[in-house]
């Protein structure tokens, strides 16, 4: 499902659905969101927990499954801020 990431931190993100008709599906699956990212190191993904989903946007927390994934996400965020 295509989304637009509005804000991202080490702890979570705020995003907007490109198709708000998918909101009911999102609300029915608060633990089924995975963010797929790619950087110089290659593709990686991080599971998320949705705690708020409205027509205005979705707020989700990252489930840092390991220290390695947490470090990778941290490096990704730093690189994104440097290019912004």
Biotite code that builds the C-alpha atoms (Angstrom):
import biotite.structure as struc

atoms = struc.array([
    struc.Atom([0.000, 0.000, 0.000], chain_id="A", res_id=1, res_name="UNK", atom_name="CA", element="C"),
    struc.Atom([1.679, 3.268, -1.073], chain_id="A", res_id=2, res_name="UNK", atom_name="CA", element="C"),
    struc.Atom([2.194, 5.884, 1.624], chain_id="A", res_id=3, res_name="UNK", atom_name="CA", element="C"),
    struc.Atom([3.949, 9.211, 2.061], chain_id="A", res_id=4, res_name="UNK", atom_name="CA", element="C"),
    struc.Atom([6.233, 9.462, 5.084], chain_id="A", res_id=5, res_name="UNK", atom_name="CA", element="C"),
    struc.Atom([5.758, 12.882, 6.675], chain_id="A", res_id=6, res_name="UNK", atom_name="CA", element="C"),
    struc.Atom([8.083, 12.491, 9.666], chain_id="A", res_id=7, res_name="UNK", atom_name="CA", element="C"),
    struc.Atom([10.333, 9.729, 10.952], chain_id="A", res_id=8, res_name="UNK", atom_name="CA", element="C"),
    struc.Atom([12.376, 9.392, 14.134], chain_id="A", res_id=9, res_name="UNK", atom_name="CA", element="C"),
    struc.Atom([14.230, 6.542, 15.800], chain_id="A", res_id=10, res_name="UNK", atom_name="CA", element="C"),
    struc.Atom([11.048, 5.682, 17.717], chain_id="A", res_id=11, res_name="UNK", atom_name="CA", element="C"),
    struc.Atom([8.377, 5.870, 15.044], chain_id="A", res_id=12, res_name="UNK", atom_name="CA", element="C"),
    struc.Atom([6.820, 7.698, 12.135], chain_id="A", res_id=13, res_name="UNK", atom_name="CA", element="C"),
    struc.Atom([3.915, 9.745, 10.913], chain_id="A", res_id=14, res_name="UNK", atom_name="CA", element="C"),
    struc.Atom([2.654, 8.958, 7.434], chain_id="A", res_id=15, res_name="UNK", atom_name="CA", element="C"),
    struc.Atom([-0.246, 9.623, 5.119], chain_id="A", res_id=16, res_name="UNK", atom_name="CA", element="C"),
    struc.Atom([-2.098, 7.040, 3.089], chain_id="A", res_id=17, res_name="UNK", atom_name="CA", element="C"),
    struc.Atom([-2.094, 7.737, -0.630], chain_id="A", res_id=18, res_name="UNK", atom_name="CA", element="C"),
    struc.Atom([-5.552, 6.092, -0.707], chain_id="A", res_id=19, res_name="UNK", atom_name="CA", element="C"),
    struc.Atom([-7.668, 6.933, 2.380], chain_id="A", res_id=20, res_name="UNK", atom_name="CA", element="C"),
    struc.Atom([-10.207, 4.274, 1.392], chain_id="A", res_id=21, res_name="UNK", atom_name="CA", element="C"),
    struc.Atom([-7.669, 1.825, 2.891], chain_id="A", res_id=22, res_name="UNK", atom_name="CA", element="C"),
    struc.Atom([-8.166, 3.338, 6.367], chain_id="A", res_id=23, res_name="UNK", atom_name="CA", element="C"),
    struc.Atom([-10.622, 0.655, 7.531], chain_id="A", res_id=24, res_name="UNK", atom_name="CA", element="C"),
    struc.Atom([-8.129, -2.036, 6.543], chain_id="A", res_id=25, res_name="UNK", atom_name="CA", element="C"),
    struc.Atom([-5.340, -0.241, 8.428], chain_id="A", res_id=26, res_name="UNK", atom_name="CA", element="C"),
    struc.Atom([-7.485, 0.126, 11.556], chain_id="A", res_id=27, res_name="UNK", atom_name="CA", element="C"),
    struc.Atom([-8.284, -3.578, 11.422], chain_id="A", res_id=28, res_name="UNK", atom_name="CA", element="C"),
    struc.Atom([-4.602, -4.569, 11.306], chain_id="A", res_id=29, res_name="UNK", atom_name="CA", element="C"),
    struc.Atom([-2.689, -2.375, 13.801], chain_id="A", res_id=30, res_name="UNK", atom_name="CA", element="C"),
    struc.Atom([0.142, -4.902, 14.182], chain_id="A", res_id=31, res_name="UNK", atom_name="CA", element="C"),
    struc.Atom([0.568, -5.789, 10.504], chain_id="A", res_id=32, res_name="UNK", atom_name="CA", element="C"),
    struc.Atom([2.523, -2.779, 9.226], chain_id="A", res_id=33, res_name="UNK", atom_name="CA", element="C"),
    struc.Atom([6.066, -3.225, 7.958], chain_id="A", res_id=34, res_name="UNK", atom_name="CA", element="C"),
    struc.Atom([8.082, -0.354, 6.543], chain_id="A", res_id=35, res_name="UNK", atom_name="CA", element="C"),
    struc.Atom([10.362, -1.421, 3.682], chain_id="A", res_id=36, res_name="UNK", atom_name="CA", element="C"),
    struc.Atom([13.395, 0.809, 3.182], chain_id="A", res_id=37, res_name="UNK", atom_name="CA", element="C"),
    struc.Atom([16.522, 0.786, 1.062], chain_id="A", res_id=38, res_name="UNK", atom_name="CA", element="C"),
    struc.Atom([19.853, 2.562, 1.442], chain_id="A", res_id=39, res_name="UNK", atom_name="CA", element="C"),
    struc.Atom([23.512, 2.137, 0.432], chain_id="A", res_id=40, res_name="UNK", atom_name="CA", element="C"),
    struc.Atom([23.641, -1.020, 2.548], chain_id="A", res_id=41, res_name="UNK", atom_name="CA", element="C"),
    struc.Atom([20.726, -2.552, 0.631], chain_id="A", res_id=42, res_name="UNK", atom_name="CA", element="C"),
    struc.Atom([17.054, -3.215, 1.439], chain_id="A", res_id=43, res_name="UNK", atom_name="CA", element="C"),
    struc.Atom([15.767, -3.707, 4.978], chain_id="A", res_id=44, res_name="UNK", atom_name="CA", element="C"),
    struc.Atom([12.439, -3.599, 6.780], chain_id="A", res_id=45, res_name="UNK", atom_name="CA", element="C"),
    struc.Atom([11.155, -2.779, 10.228], chain_id="A", res_id=46, res_name="UNK", atom_name="CA", element="C"),
    struc.Atom([7.880, -3.840, 11.813], chain_id="A", res_id=47, res_name="UNK", atom_name="CA", element="C"),
    struc.Atom([5.589, -1.159, 13.223], chain_id="A", res_id=48, res_name="UNK", atom_name="CA", element="C"),
    struc.Atom([2.740, -0.876, 15.698], chain_id="A", res_id=49, res_name="UNK", atom_name="CA", element="C"),
    struc.Atom([-0.012, 1.527, 14.629], chain_id="A", res_id=50, res_name="UNK", atom_name="CA", element="C"),
    struc.Atom([-1.402, 3.484, 17.565], chain_id="A", res_id=51, res_name="UNK", atom_name="CA", element="C"),
    struc.Atom([-3.438, 6.092, 15.686], chain_id="A", res_id=52, res_name="UNK", atom_name="CA", element="C"),
    struc.Atom([-4.970, 5.960, 12.219], chain_id="A", res_id=53, res_name="UNK", atom_name="CA", element="C"),
    struc.Atom([-7.231, 8.740, 10.959], chain_id="A", res_id=54, res_name="UNK", atom_name="CA", element="C"),
    struc.Atom([-7.910, 10.413, 7.616], chain_id="A", res_id=55, res_name="UNK", atom_name="CA", element="C"),
    struc.Atom([-5.256, 12.973, 8.588], chain_id="A", res_id=56, res_name="UNK", atom_name="CA", element="C"),
    struc.Atom([-2.531, 10.345, 8.951], chain_id="A", res_id=57, res_name="UNK", atom_name="CA", element="C"),
    struc.Atom([-1.122, 7.298, 10.685], chain_id="A", res_id=58, res_name="UNK", atom_name="CA", element="C"),
    struc.Atom([1.148, 7.302, 13.720], chain_id="A", res_id=59, res_name="UNK", atom_name="CA", element="C"),
    struc.Atom([3.166, 4.174, 14.333], chain_id="A", res_id=60, res_name="UNK", atom_name="CA", element="C"),
    struc.Atom([5.931, 3.014, 16.648], chain_id="A", res_id=61, res_name="UNK", atom_name="CA", element="C"),
    struc.Atom([8.877, 0.975, 15.392], chain_id="A", res_id=62, res_name="UNK", atom_name="CA", element="C"),
    struc.Atom([9.425, -2.475, 16.839], chain_id="A", res_id=63, res_name="UNK", atom_name="CA", element="C"),
    struc.Atom([13.221, -2.557, 16.992], chain_id="A", res_id=64, res_name="UNK", atom_name="CA", element="C"),
    struc.Atom([13.591, -6.328, 16.856], chain_id="A", res_id=65, res_name="UNK", atom_name="CA", element="C"),
    struc.Atom([17.348, -6.299, 17.402], chain_id="A", res_id=66, res_name="UNK", atom_name="CA", element="C"),
    struc.Atom([20.207, -3.957, 18.204], chain_id="A", res_id=67, res_name="UNK", atom_name="CA", element="C"),
    struc.Atom([21.464, -4.453, 14.647], chain_id="A", res_id=68, res_name="UNK", atom_name="CA", element="C"),
    struc.Atom([18.153, -3.291, 13.162], chain_id="A", res_id=69, res_name="UNK", atom_name="CA", element="C"),
    struc.Atom([17.969, -0.349, 15.578], chain_id="A", res_id=70, res_name="UNK", atom_name="CA", element="C"),
    struc.Atom([21.487, 0.747, 14.577], chain_id="A", res_id=71, res_name="UNK", atom_name="CA", element="C"),
    struc.Atom([20.660, 0.374, 10.897], chain_id="A", res_id=72, res_name="UNK", atom_name="CA", element="C"),
    struc.Atom([17.523, 2.490, 11.256], chain_id="A", res_id=73, res_name="UNK", atom_name="CA", element="C"),
    struc.Atom([19.493, 5.121, 13.168], chain_id="A", res_id=74, res_name="UNK", atom_name="CA", element="C"),
    struc.Atom([22.087, 5.331, 10.370], chain_id="A", res_id=75, res_name="UNK", atom_name="CA", element="C"),
    struc.Atom([19.301, 5.529, 7.776], chain_id="A", res_id=76, res_name="UNK", atom_name="CA", element="C"),
    struc.Atom([17.622, 8.444, 9.573], chain_id="A", res_id=77, res_name="UNK", atom_name="CA", element="C"),
    struc.Atom([20.913, 10.340, 9.953], chain_id="A", res_id=78, res_name="UNK", atom_name="CA", element="C"),
    struc.Atom([21.640, 9.954, 6.231], chain_id="A", res_id=79, res_name="UNK", atom_name="CA", element="C"),
    struc.Atom([18.133, 11.125, 5.307], chain_id="A", res_id=80, res_name="UNK", atom_name="CA", element="C"),
    struc.Atom([18.484, 14.256, 7.441], chain_id="A", res_id=81, res_name="UNK", atom_name="CA", element="C"),
    struc.Atom([21.863, 15.023, 5.843], chain_id="A", res_id=82, res_name="UNK", atom_name="CA", element="C"),
    struc.Atom([20.362, 14.930, 2.345], chain_id="A", res_id=83, res_name="UNK", atom_name="CA", element="C"),
    struc.Atom([17.282, 16.995, 3.253], chain_id="A", res_id=84, res_name="UNK", atom_name="CA", element="C"),
])
